Amino acid sequence: MIKFPNQSRSYDRTRRAVHFWGSDSAIEASFFIEEDALKRLQPGACHEADFLNAFDRNRDVICATAAKVYVRGSRGSYDLVASQFSKVA
């Protein structure tokens, strides 16, 4: 089972996504949540600081979604996209 004890995250300008990590025993997996997904969670986000804030405010739902797509030993990184998140009303 993957967990997300590492609270660090960073904005990756090249991928236009926030990068964060999870761990499954000794296995570490990288996750990227794209800007459009963060905009869906926090409409109006448009700058790096906004995207990091959106990640922090929605960490629980982002990590829950990441846990659903994670497959142990399947690959080194996972991309979370807007279609995996409900629109905010």
Buried (B, 14 or more C-beta within 10 A) or exposed (E): EBEBEEEEBEBEEEBBBBBBBBEBEEEEBEBBBBBBBBBBBBEEBEEBEBBBBBBEBBBEEBBEBBBEBBEEEEEEEBBBBBEBBEEEE
